[in-house]
């Protein structure tokens, strides 16, 4: 199984982390779970999502299993972006991670960590200009559900995280595995082609 670390923090958007979490937790590799999914936070105390859901992280970033996949959801991520522990963890963990995926304004965390420089990316439509201003060395796309640079995958807002996670599943375990997961979730709005795969576009 591949380890999936979902970073959570006060003000994180529910569907930003719940959508990809559902995709990865539901995906099977044959008869076995394909992913070991867990939440991580800067501190062990419970966090509050959107003002009404309290979540206790399973691990802290200082003591979590090494992730193969990192998910950085959006929401009010300003405090996390200003926390050197968080940015240091993203930078360090990404050195060994197979995929680092942001959802919505979680792309700001990638930007702050310097992981978008020289790459192409997207985010929630309301934060496109903010991400462009924060990351002048990146090409920021509006109107696409996800952008895949290889290791770095960014998605548009909220529900687009489901699309991005399904795309990652298709990459790692094949399209049929991703389609089975989408059917299980009854997510019939997924259009696999509604994204940008950078190497294919350059080829």
C-alpha positions, 0 to 999 in steps of 0.5 A, spaced: 500 500 500 502 507 498 501 512 504 497 518 503 498 523 508 492 528 508 494 535 511 489 538 515 489 545 519 484 550 522 479 552 516 481 547 512 475 546 507 471 539 508 471 537 501 478 539 499 480 533 504 474 529 504 473 528 497 481 526 495 480 522 502 474 518 499 477 516 493 484 514 496 480 510 501 475 507 496 480 505 491 482 497 491 488 494 488 485 487 486 482 485 493 486 489 497 486 497 499 491 500 494 492 506 499 493 507 507 490 514 508 491 518 514 491 525 516 496 529 519 497 536 522 502 541 525 500 540 532 496 534 535 490 538 537 483 537 534 482 542 528 476 546 526 473 545 519 469 550 516 466 552 523 462 546 525 466 539 524 472 538 529 477 533 526 483 530 531 489 528 526 491 521 526 499 524 526 503 530 527 507 532 521 513 531 526 511 523 527 507 521 521 509 515 516 513 517 510 508 519 505 508 516 498 502 521 496 501 528 500 495 532 499 494 539 501 487 541 501 485 549 501 481 553 505 484 558 510 491 556 509 494 563 511 497 560 518 499 554 515 503 558 510 506 562 515 509 556 519 516 554 518 514 547 520 509 546 515 513 549 509 519 545 512 515 538 512 512 539 505 519 541 502 522 535 506 517 530 505 516 531 498 523 529 496 521 522 497 514 522 495 511 520 489 506 525 488 504 531 491 497 534 490 494 540 492 486 542 492 484 549 491 488 554 495 492 548 497 496 551 491 499 556 496 502 552 500 506 549 494 508 556 492 510 558 499 515 551 499 518 553 492 515 547 489 511 550 483 517 554 480 518 553 473 511 548 473 504 549 471 499 549 476 491 551 477 487 553 483 480 555 485 478 560 480 477 566 485 485 565 487 488 564 480 490 572 480 493 571 487 497 564 485 500 568 479 502 574 484 505 569 489 508 565 484 511 569 478 516 563 476 510 558 474 504 558 469 497 558 472 492 556 468 484 558 469 479 553 467 482 546 468 480 541 473 487 539 474 494 540 472 499 534 472 507 536 472 509 529 474 510 529 481 506 535 482 499 535 481 494 541 482 487 542 482 481 547 481 477 548 487 473 544 492 470 538 488 476 538 483 480 535 488 476 528 487 478 529 479 485 530 481 485 524 486 482 519 481 487 522 475 492 520 480 489 513 481 489 512 474 496 514 473 498 509 479 493 503 478 490 504 471 484 507 469 479 501 470 481 502 478 479 509 477 473 508 474 471 502 479 472 508 484 468 513 481 462 508 480 463 506 487 462 514 489 457 515 484 461 520 481 458 520 474 461 527 473 468 525 472 471 527 465 478 524 465 480 529 459 478 535 463 485 536 465 492 538 463 498 533 463 504 537 462 508 532 458 503 530 454 501 537 452 509 539 450 510 532 447 
